[in-house]
Amino acid sequence: MLQELVAGPAGPLVVFLLRVTDVSMATVRMLLIIRGHRVLAPLIGFFEILIWVTAIGIVVQHLSSPAHVIGYAAGFATGSYIGLRLEERLALGLATVRTVVRAGGAELAGGLRDAGFGVTEMIGQGREGPVEVLYSVLPRRQVTRALAMINEGAPQSFVVVDEPRRVLRGWQFPAKKK
């Protein structure tokens, strides 16, 4: 039954869907590896490879079928796109937001704190004189909200958003007890 399904006109669609799934999983898995998720990444990898072996097996059996090969390639491309979109929506991990303002940094920092964000304030020197630097580490899914507050409170500010590899301690990230 399964052999007849993949040999027929539905076969390229099956290969396409398998590739979309496994490549999406691979994209998310690689991003989890970069962020240090030591349990979830290998677990995803296990199922990713099971799906990939199935897809490549079907294509190898039907290598003379251009539709199967195109389904494989199109599934790869689509899976890459979907994997990135999925990771954006999951917004796993943390982000560092650095904001440089010429004036009003203390008020902006207070507003961010009132919204539940941790903020460290520093005085700096810019090209045109003194500046205030606000530094925050927050969950990635909160970045959009923080940026909206920054744009509202200091629309001319210079903002940099990065992803830290590791964060140790801080009021939001207390040391783990042994």
TALINDA-V200434 format. One record per backbone hydrogen bond with DSSP energy under -1.0 kcal/mol. CO is the residue of the C=O (numbers start at 1). NH is the residue of the N-H. E is the energy in kcal/mol with one decimal. If there is no record, write none. Layout:
co->CO nh->NH e->E
co->CO nh->NH e->E
//
This chain:
co->1 nh->5 e->-2.0
co->2 nh->6 e->-2.4
co->3 nh->7 e->-1.4
co->4 nh->8 e->-1.3
co->8 nh->11 e->-1.6
co->10 nh->14 e->-2.3
co->11 nh->15 e->-2.6
co->12 nh->16 e->-2.6
co->13 nh->17 e->-2.7
co->14 nh->18 e->-2.5
co->15 nh->19 e->-2.6
co->16 nh->20 e->-2.6
co->17 nh->21 e->-2.1
co->18 nh->22 e->-2.8
co->19 nh->23 e->-2.7
co->20 nh->24 e->-1.9
co->21 nh->25 e->-2.2
co->22 nh->26 e->-2.2
co->23 nh->27 e->-2.4
co->24 nh->28 e->-2.2
co->25 nh->29 e->-2.8
co->26 nh->30 e->-2.6
co->27 nh->31 e->-1.9
co->28 nh->32 e->-2.2
co->29 nh->33 e->-2.4
co->30 nh->34 e->-2.2
co->31 nh->35 e->-1.4
co->32 nh->37 e->-2.6
co->33 nh->36 e->-1.5
co->36 nh->38 e->-1.3
co->37 nh->41 e->-1.2
co->39 nh->43 e->-1.5
co->40 nh->44 e->-2.5
co->41 nh->45 e->-2.3
co->42 nh->46 e->-2.0
co->43 nh->47 e->-1.5
co->44 nh->48 e->-2.7
co->45 nh->49 e->-2.3
co->46 nh->50 e->-1.6
co->47 nh->51 e->-2.1
co->48 nh->52 e->-2.4
co->49 nh->53 e->-2.8
co->50 nh->54 e->-1.6
co->51 nh->55 e->-2.4
co->52 nh->56 e->-3.2
co->53 nh->57 e->-2.1
co->54 nh->58 e->-1.9
co->55 nh->59 e->-2.2
co->56 nh->60 e->-2.7
co->57 nh->61 e->-1.9
co->58 nh->62 e->-1.2
co->60 nh->63 e->-1.1
co->62 nh->65 e->-2.1
co->65 nh->69 e->-1.8
co->66 nh->70 e->-2.8
co->67 nh->71 e->-2.4
co->68 nh->72 e->-2.0
co->69 nh->73 e->-2.4
co->70 nh->74 e->-3.2
co->71 nh->75 e->-2.0
co->72 nh->76 e->-1.8
co->73 nh->77 e->-2.2
co->74 nh->78 e->-2.7
co->75 nh->79 e->-2.6
co->76 nh->80 e->-2.0
co->77 nh->81 e->-1.8
co->78 nh->82 e->-2.8
co->79 nh->83 e->-2.7
co->80 nh->84 e->-1.9
co->81 nh->85 e->-2.2
co->82 nh->86 e->-2.9
co->83 nh->87 e->-2.3
co->84 nh->88 e->-2.2
co->85 nh->89 e->-2.1
co->86 nh->90 e->-2.4
co->87 nh->91 e->-2.3
co->93 nh->140 e->-2.2
co->95 nh->138 e->-2.6
co->96 nh->162 e->-2.5
co->97 nh->136 e->-2.1
co->98 nh->160 e->-2.5
co->99 nh->134 e->-3.1
co->100 nh->158 e->-2.4
co->101 nh->132 e->-3.3
co->104 nh->108 e->-2.1
co->105 nh->109 e->-2.9
co->106 nh->110 e->-2.2
co->107 nh->111 e->-2.3
co->108 nh->112 e->-2.5
co->109 nh->113 e->-2.5
co->110 nh->114 e->-2.6
co->111 nh->115 e->-1.3
co->112 nh->117 e->-2.6
co->113 nh->116 e->-2.0
co->120 nh->135 e->-2.4
co->122 nh->133 e->-3.3
co->124 nh->131 e->-2.4
co->126 nh->129 e->-1.4
co->129 nh->126 e->-3.4
co->131 nh->124 e->-2.9
co->132 nh->101 e->-2.8
co->133 nh->122 e->-2.4
co->134 nh->99 e->-2.8
co->135 nh->120 e->-2.6
co->136 nh->97 e->-2.9
co->138 nh->95 e->-2.9
co->139 nh->142 e->-2.3
co->140 nh->143 e->-1.6
co->142 nh->146 e->-2.3
co->143 nh->147 e->-3.0
co->144 nh->148 e->-2.0
co->145 nh->149 e->-1.9
co->146 nh->150 e->-2.3
co->147 nh->151 e->-2.9
co->148 nh->152 e->-1.9
co->149 nh->153 e->-2.7
co->150 nh->154 e->-3.0
co->154 nh->157 e->-2.1
co->158 nh->100 e->-3.1
co->160 nh->98 e->-2.8
co->162 nh->96 e->-3.0
//
